[in-house]
Amino acid sequence: MRIGYTLMTEQSGAKALVEHAAGAERAGFDFEVMSDHYFPWLDEQGHAPYAWSVLGAVSVATDQIDLMTYVTCPTMRYHPAVVAQKAATVQELSGGRFTLGLGSGENLNEHVIGRGWPPVNVRHEMLGEAVEIISQLFDGGYVDYVGDHFRVDSAKLWERPDKRVPIAVAVSGSQSVQRFAPVADTMVAVEPDAELVRSWDMFHRDGGTSRKVGQLPISWDPNRDEAIRRAHEQFRWFAGGWKVNAEIPGTAGFAAASQYVTPDDVAKNIPCGPEIAPIAAAVKEFRDAGFTDLALVQVGGDHQTDFLDFAKGELLPALRES
């Protein structure tokens, strides 16, 4: 399993994210993923720079590490034709290191354009059309498209990199797997669900050889109590699950929805403290479920530098040995 690092736009500013990206490469992580948010989940996180500008800077600030959006919604804030252009540009800047991770989005980020939030089946329809448009643009030439949700009029990528941008799609159940496994290169999911992996491999054109990329939040700190406090302050929103989290429109809603989540609740679900063993156990769940890649999220934007030192000296060697 490849171990990655998450550039969490919700908890760090743009300049800090670029510094973290370079630090994660030096620490020895295999790849980096970046969230694409207009809002943080909670006010306490306090950040939301434009991910694509940061990705351009990260592409130059790093040399070899793979990069990926985790994930971009190509249906409301962004038209899919524009997403294709942005992804092709990052691929060119990074020298072929970029994967375009796509998802159906969250109300938290997409409500800002004032179009309302469609039901999940419509969001999947929109994502399906977006993937088709982006794929056609990656193929080259002019693209005209008329769908139920999008139109494209004579679009073409004039800066098309030598290496085609791989497309990853976030899935959460059999319906989304059956829809997107045949048309995507890589699977994205946030829970160590072995059945989801088996289903993806069944419907994917390359069978079991495709990448399956997961994500694991951790709160490393020499003081376990401080690690739990910080995880509860900034990551208690995670307890709602994605079906709930996709629907809430703002930070006040997430604060209200998580008001009864206790520090103990968070500590049961997120490895907290200085010990490697709880992190390794959580990583093993993803590995045993069949994931090929796992991106760690260190909770707390101001606690990345010490974590990267810990990862380089202790955590990554221990995970690879195990």
N, C-alpha and C positions, 0 to 999 in steps of 0.2 A: 504494500500500500504506500502511495505517495502522500506525504504530509505537507499540507499547505498552510498559508497564513492569510487571515482575513483583514483587509483594509476596510474598516468599519466607518463609513462616512458619517454615521449618526453620532459618533463619539469623538471625532477628531477633525480639526480644521485642515484645509487643503495643504498647507506647507508641511504640517506634521505628518500627514498621510504619505507624502512623497519621501520624507525622512524615514518613516516606518518601512516603506517599501524597500528602500535601499538597505536598511538594517536587516530586514527579513532575508534578503538575498545573501547578505554576508553571514547571517546566522546558519544558513544551510537549508532553509525550507525549499521544497521542490517546486512549488507554484504559489501564486497569490491570486486571491479573488477580491473583488470590490463590490460593495453594495451600491445601489443607485437610488438615492432617496431625495425627496423634496422636504420631508419632515423627519426629525428623529422620532423614535417610538415614544419616548418620555422627555419631558422638559429637562430632566436631570442630565440627559446625554448631551444636549446643547449644541449640536452641529448638524449641518447638511449641505456641504459644498457640492458643486456640480461635478458629478463623477467623471464625465467625459473629459473635462478640462484636466482633472487630476490624472486620469489615465494617460493623457498625452505627456504630462510631465514625468509620470512613473516610467513610461516607455523609454524615456531618455535617461532617467536616473538609474535604471537597472540595465544589466547587460545580457543575462542568459535566462533568468527565471521566467517561467510561463505565467501569463496573465489571463484573467477571465472576469467578466461581469457576473455577479451572483446576487440577483439577476436584474436585467433590464426589462421593463414592460414596453413593448413596441406597438401599443395600440391606442393610447390616449394622449399623454403628455408628448409623446413622440410618434410621428407617422413612420410606418415601417420602412419607407424609402429613405428617410433621413437616418434611421438607425443603421441601415445597410451602409450608407456613406460614412457614418462615424466609425463603424466597426472596421471597414476597409482601411480607413485612415490610420487607426490605431495599429492594425496589422502591419501596415507599411512602416510606421514609426518604430515598432518594436522588432522588426526584422522577422516576422512570422511567428511570434510567440503568443498570439492572442486567440482566445476562444470567446465567442459571443454567447453568453448565457442569457436565456430569455424566460419570461414567466408571464402569467396572466395579471399580475400586479396586485396592489393593495389600495383600498380606498384612501388610506392615509396619504398616499403620494399623488394619486390621480385625481382626487376631488378638486385640486386647485384650478383646473381649467373650467370648472363649472358646468360640465355636461351631465352630471349625475353618474351614479355607479350602477352598471348593469348587473344582472344576476349571473351566477357562475357559468351557466351553460352558454350564455351570450359571450362572456369573456373568453371562453375556450374557442368559440367560433371565430372571434376576432383574432385570437392568437394564432389559430390555424391559418387564417388568411395572411397574417403578418409573416409567418414563417415561409409561406409560399412565395410571397413578394420578395422577401429578403434573399431567398435561395435563387430565384430567377435573376436578381440583380448580381449576385455573386457569380452566376454563370457567365455574365458578360452580355454585351449587346443592349439594344433598347427593349424596354419592358412596358407593355400596356396591360392593364389589369382592371377588371370590373368584377367586384364581389358584392356580397350583401352588406359589407361594412366599410370597404376601402375601394378607392379608385386610384389608379396610377396612369399618368398620361406621359408616354414617351420619356421614361426615366432611364438613365444610364450612369454607371459608375465610371467616371473618367480617371479616377485614381484607384485602380484595381491591383492589389498586391499580387506578387508571383504565387504566393501560397494562399489558397482559398481559405477563408475564415471558417473554422469548424463552428457548428451551431449546437449549443446545449439547451435543453428545455427542462424546466422544473415540472415534476409530476408528483401527484399525491395519491393516486388510486388507479384502478383498472381502466376507467374511462379515459383519463388523460394519457395513460401509458399506451393504450391501443391507438389513440389518435396521433401521438407524437413520436413514439419509438420508430415507426417506419420512415420518418422524414428528418429526424435529428441525428447528430453524430454522437451526442453524449447525454447521459441522464443526470439530472440534478434532483436531490431530495434531502430533507433535513432530519429524517428519522431512520434508524437502522432496521429497515423493513426488508427482510429476506424475500418475502413474497413479491414485493414490488420489484426487486432486482430480477427475480426469476421471470416475472411477467415481461419486464423490459427486454431481457435477453431473448425471450420467445418471439417477440414481435419485431425486434430490431434486425435490420438487414445483415448485420455482421455477427448476429448471435451474441455469444458471451464475450466477445473480444472488445466491445466498446467500453469507454470510460463511464464509471458511475461515481459522481462526485457528491459527497456529503459535507455536512458542516456541524461542528461541535463547539458550543460555548464553554469556556472555562474561566475561572477567576483565580489566577495564580497570585499568591502573595505570601511572604514569609510569615505573616500573621493570619491564621485561619479565620479568626473572628472578623478581621478587617476585610478579608476576601469575601466572606458571606455578606457583610454589610454592604459592600460595594455592588455585589451581584444583585442583592435585593433592591438597592436603590436604582440601578440602571437596567436590569435585565428581567425584572419580575413580569414584564409584558409577555415574555416567552411562554408563560404557563397557559395562555389561552389556546394555543394550537393554531395552526394556519387557517383552518376554516373560519375561526372566529376573528383572527388577526387581520384577515383580508377585508373584513367588512367595516371595521371601526375607522371613522374619518379623521381623528385628530388625537393629539397627545392627551387632552383632557379626558377623552373617552378611554384611552388605555390606562390612565391613572385611576379612573373610576372602576374599570373592569378588573384591575389588579389590586384593589384596595384591601382585599382580604387574603392576599397571598402573603404568607409569613416568611421571615428569613429561613426558617427550617424547611419550608416547602421548596424554596429556591435551592438550598444546600442539598436536598435530596435529588435534584434534577441536574445540577450543574456542579462539576468537580471544583471544589473551593479549597484554597490553602496551598502549602508548600510541597505537598507530597506528590510524587510521580505516580504512585500506584492507582489512585482513583482516575487519573487521566488515562493511564494505560488501559484500565478496565473499560472505560467508555469508548476508547479507540477500538478495542477488540470487538465490541459489539458491531461496529460498522464493518470491520474486516470480516467477521464471521458471517455477516449478512451479504457479503459479496461486493462491497464497495471497493473500487480501485484507488480512489483519492478521497482525502478527508482534510478540509480546511478548518483549522482551529481559530476560534475567536477569543482573544484575550479581553475580558471585560474591563473597561476603564481606559479612556483615551490618554490619561496621564500616567498610565502604568505599562507602557509598551516597551520602553528602553530596558528596564530591568528584566522584563519577561523575555525579551529577545536574547539577553545575555544568558538567562537560565535555559532557554531553548537550545542555544548553541552549545553550552557546556554540559548540560545534563539531560534535558527532556528528549531532544531529537536522537541523541545516541542511544538512550534507553529504549525509546519506541522502536528504533530500527533493530536493535539487538533482540527485542522480544518478538 
